[in-house]
Amino acid sequence: MAGIDVEWRDSGLNEVGIDRDSGQVIVRVSREFYRPLESDNYRGDYSKAQQLLGWRPKTTFRELVRIMVESEMKRYAQGKVRVDRETT
């Protein structure tokens, strides 16, 4: 969504996201937020809400991701997002 082709390397606390074009590390796992027991197999299912309430989502997952990325990019441009620079 941000127009960056990310290559993921390593795993756990050592996992990094590298911009394929520049070769720079652009994402690094934070020890503060790392959750090693997290499952990779979560899926949302609105079928119960649809059945009981007649509710259906109006926004697709892809659109939700686009909205979130655009919001963060706007906050970054306004200086409202903390960015830790790689020191190595």
C-alpha positions, 0 to 999 in steps of 0.5 A: 500500500505504501509502494515499498517492496519489503523482503522479510528476513530472519525471525523472532526478535531478529526479524527485519523488513528490508526495502528491496530497492535500497537494501535498507532495513525499514522495519525492525521488531521491537522487544517492547511489542514482541509477542513470541506466542502469537499465532499466525493463523488468525482469521476474522469471521463475521458470519455470526454477526451476519446471522444474528444481526444481519450485519455485513462489513462495508469495508474490505480488508484491503481497503481497511489496510489502505486507510490505515497506511494512508493515515500513518503516512499522513501522521508521519508527514506531520511529524506525529509518528516516532521513527527509530533510526537504525544505529548499526 
